[in-house]
Amino acid sequence: MGNPVEYNFGTKLSLEPRQDSDNVQFTERGMRLHADSPFNAGPPVKYIGMYCVAAPDEGGESLIAMCDAFFQQAPDDLLDTMHEILVEYRNRIADYYKDHPGRAEHPRVKPIQIDPDTGRRRLVIGFTDPDDPTRTHDAAVVVGYSADESAELLRRIEAELHKPAVLYTHKWRAGEVMVLDNRRVLHGRAAFPNQTRKIVRLSVA
């Protein structure tokens, strides 16, 4: 399928809560839908492999939004707007992302793109909770949008992605393996307060 992507931490990332972590990936909090490309360092990620070591009894589901389904059911005016905008990402942690905290330049990405491998439309976007102190990044629509207008547009896009026809919710069991095509889906995570969850993941270019 390709070659494992080497980050500063290696090729495998163990996703489980860590004591006093300031990175949402290593907490019991939920993670908003995103594609692993708007701000990741390294080559473009084609596939994401995940192996479940320990699954929570409640919560912690993987959220998977299908791009093709989104394009089929999203309103035309929303799609037209998305073709015209850029989303700027400001990262809050190092070692995994293209830019680092404090840098003046930040990635600006079109949320709808044509994938060079598949020739299909894909979503390239990452949502965030601006009130979460452990969030990995901030995202805002730039050029012609106020902060309030940006937040409202991102909320509208995210709401469409959470419709039942678009979103699949996967309840994990220990020992399961899942492979996601990063070019055709967005992924996220439901919160799992006071539960045990460990997923080992690998990115493939």
C-alpha positions in Angstrom: 0.0 0.0 0.0 3.0 2.3 0.4 5.7 3.3 2.8 5.3 4.2 6.5 5.6 7.9 7.2 8.5 8.6 9.6 7.8 11.4 12.1 10.0 12.7 14.9 8.5 10.0 17.1 9.0 7.2 14.6 6.4 5.5 12.4 4.0 4.2 15.0 2.0 6.5 17.4 0.3 5.1 20.5 -2.9 7.0 21.2 -3.8 6.7 24.8 -4.3 9.1 27.7 -1.2 10.5 29.3 -0.9 12.2 32.7 -1.4 15.9 32.4 -1.0 16.0 28.6 -1.6 19.3 26.8 -2.3 17.5 23.5 -5.8 16.4 22.8 -4.5 13.2 21.1 -3.3 11.9 24.5 -6.4 12.8 26.5 -9.9 11.3 27.0 -11.4 14.2 25.1 -13.0 13.9 21.7 -11.3 14.9 18.5 -13.1 16.8 15.7 -13.2 15.5 12.2 -10.0 16.1 10.1 -7.9 14.8 7.3 -4.3 14.0 7.9 -2.9 16.5 5.3 -3.7 20.2 5.9 -0.9 20.6 8.4 1.0 17.3 8.8 4.7 17.2 8.1 6.2 14.6 5.8 4.7 13.2 2.5 1.0 13.2 1.8 -0.8 10.5 3.8 -2.7 8.0 1.6 -3.7 5.4 4.2 -4.1 5.3 8.0 -3.8 2.0 9.8 -5.2 1.6 13.3 -4.9 -1.3 15.7 -7.0 -1.5 18.9 -5.1 -2.7 21.9 -7.7 -1.7 24.5 -11.2 -0.5 23.9 -13.4 1.5 26.3 -16.8 0.2 27.4 -18.4 3.5 26.6 -17.4 6.2 24.2 -14.1 6.4 22.2 -15.7 5.5 18.9 -13.9 6.5 15.7 -15.9 8.9 13.6 -15.5 8.5 9.9 -17.1 10.9 7.4 -17.2 9.8 3.8 -16.3 12.5 1.3 -18.3 11.1 -1.6 -21.5 11.0 0.6 -20.8 14.6 1.7 -20.6 15.8 -1.9 -23.8 13.9 -2.9 -25.9 15.5 -0.1 -24.3 18.9 0.7 -26.3 22.0 -0.5 -25.0 23.4 -3.8 -24.5 26.9 -2.3 -22.3 25.4 0.5 -20.2 23.5 -2.1 -19.8 26.7 -4.2 -18.6 28.6 -1.2 -16.2 25.9 -0.2 -14.6 26.0 -3.7 -13.8 29.7 -3.2 -12.3 29.8 0.3 -9.0 29.1 2.0 -8.7 27.7 5.6 -5.6 28.8 7.6 -4.2 26.4 10.2 -2.2 27.5 13.1 -0.6 24.7 15.0 -0.1 24.6 18.7 2.3 21.6 19.0 5.6 20.6 17.3 7.0 17.3 16.1 4.1 16.3 13.9 3.1 19.4 11.9 4.4 21.5 9.1 4.5 24.8 11.1 5.4 25.3 14.7 4.0 27.5 17.5 5.1 31.1 17.0 6.0 31.0 13.3 4.6 33.9 11.2 3.6 31.8 8.2 0.8 29.1 8.4 -0.6 26.7 5.9 -3.6 28.0 3.9 -5.5 25.1 2.3 -8.5 24.8 -0.1 -11.0 22.5 1.6 -12.1 20.9 -1.7 -9.4 19.5 -3.9 -8.9 17.0 -6.7 -6.8 14.1 -5.5 -4.0 13.5 -8.0 -4.1 9.8 -7.5 -7.8 9.1 -7.7 -8.9 12.1 -9.8 -11.9 12.5 -7.4 -13.0 15.4 -5.3 -11.8 15.2 -1.7 -12.2 17.1 1.5 -9.0 18.6 3.0 -10.0 20.2 6.2 -9.5 19.9 9.9 -12.0 21.2 12.5 -11.1 22.2 16.0 -12.6 23.3 19.3 -11.4 26.8 20.0 -12.3 26.5 23.7 -10.3 23.3 24.2 -6.9 24.2 25.8 -5.5 20.8 24.5 -6.4 21.4 20.9 -3.6 20.7 18.4 -4.4 23.6 16.1 -6.6 26.5 15.3 -8.5 26.8 12.0 -10.1 29.8 10.4 -11.5 30.8 7.0 -9.4 33.7 5.8 -9.6 36.5 3.1 -12.9 38.3 3.4 -14.3 36.5 6.5 -14.6 37.9 10.0 -14.0 35.6 12.9 -17.7 35.1 13.5 -18.4 34.5 9.8 -15.5 32.0 9.7 -16.8 30.1 12.7 -20.4 30.0 11.3 -19.2 28.6 8.0 -17.1 25.9 9.6 -20.0 25.0 11.9 -22.2 24.6 8.8 -19.7 22.4 7.0 -19.2 20.3 10.1 -22.9 19.8 10.7 -23.3 18.4 7.1 -20.5 16.0 7.8 -22.3 14.7 10.9 -25.5 13.8 9.1 -26.3 10.0 9.2 -25.8 9.6 5.4 -22.2 10.8 5.7 -20.9 9.8 9.2 -20.0 6.3 10.3 -19.4 5.6 14.0 -17.1 2.7 14.8 -17.3 1.0 18.2 -13.9 -0.6 18.8 -13.1 -4.0 20.2 -9.7 -5.1 21.3 -7.7 -6.8 18.5 -9.5 -5.0 15.6 -7.6 -3.4 12.8 -9.0 -0.6 10.6 -7.5 0.9 7.4 -8.8 4.3 6.3 -8.2 5.9 2.9 -7.2 9.4 4.0 -8.0 10.7 0.5 -11.7 9.7 0.7 -12.7 10.1 4.4 -12.3 12.4 7.4 -11.8 10.9 10.8 -12.2 11.9 14.4 -12.9 10.5 17.9 -15.7 10.5 20.4 -14.8 11.3 24.0 -14.3 8.5 26.5 -14.2 10.0 30.0 -12.8 7.8 32.8 -12.3 4.9 30.3 -9.3 3.0 28.9 -8.5 3.3 25.2 -5.3 2.5 23.3 -5.0 2.7 19.5 -1.7 2.2 17.7 -1.7 4.0 14.4 0.5 4.1 11.3 0.5 6.6 8.4 1.3 5.3 4.9 2.4 7.5 2.0 
